[in-house]
Amino acid sequence: MMTASRIVHERFQLISCWCGLGFFVLFFFGLLPMMGFFPPPSPMMSGEELLAKYTENILLIKVGIIVCIIGSSLLIPWSVMIAFQVSRMEAGRLPFMTVLSLSAGMINALLFILPFIFWSGAFYRADRDPELIRLLNDVTWLEFVMIVPPYALQMFAIAYAGLTSTAKREVIPRWFCYFNIWVALLTFPGMLAIIFFEGPFAWNGILAFYLPVSVFILYFPCSFWVFYRAVKTHKLDVENSNPSGVENTLRTVLS
């Protein structure tokens, strides 16, 4: 029987799952139609050219920054929910992947917020030295396309836990585990943006920007649906048997 505390626990997980979809919507709504940062500016643009491109849209850029920071913060409950589901996969064993996915998810959330903090500094004063705006723009776009490692670590943790799962009921399908590995690997070309000013590996290039963003747009709604179903199966596990490995895992982590 579901106790009141378990009903609340499941609802929190469902809310956290919906937070992931909220991040996806707010992030792209703030970044694209509001801030107008698509397509990305060329690394070859001067500070004066950047000012000329974005000066007339300063207020909307600032509002878009707020929207994107709020949206990116929703990655925190989303990552907690993922860690709970990973802990189900690791039932009865050391919860290494649970801790790894949670830690990577928290860092990932921070790294998604930071570009908008940098952009807020760049566009806070309209009379700022154009070369300082160019500097902050360089830092922001490089950080934006180079945040691959923690993002990939979270997906590798999900994939490994799923492929080696000890849970009685399948938490996530095996195809989704391989999908995580595939998406993680396709994001790594962004790491090379620091070397190039033009071409496919520049921060506005097809391999450093468009490929990772495209697979991310494909991955996230799919990820939401898979974890939404996983939260629902957790409810069935609790109703039909003893609690899954989540509670024992959390005791191990906190001890």
Secondary structure, 3 states (H helix, E strand, C coil): CCCHHHHHHHHHHHHHHHHHHHHHHHHHHHHHHHCCCCCCCCCCCCHHHHHHHHHHHHHHHHHHHHHHHHHHHCHHHHHHHHHHHHHHHCCCCCCHHHHHHHHHHHHHHHHHHHHHHHHHHHHCCCCCCHHHHHHHHHHHHHHHHCCHHHHHHHHHHHHHHHHCCCCCCCCCCHHHHHHHHHHHHHCHHHHHHHCCCCCCCCCCCHHHHHHHHHHHHHHHHHHHHHHHHHHHHHHHHHHHCCCCHHHHHHHHHHC
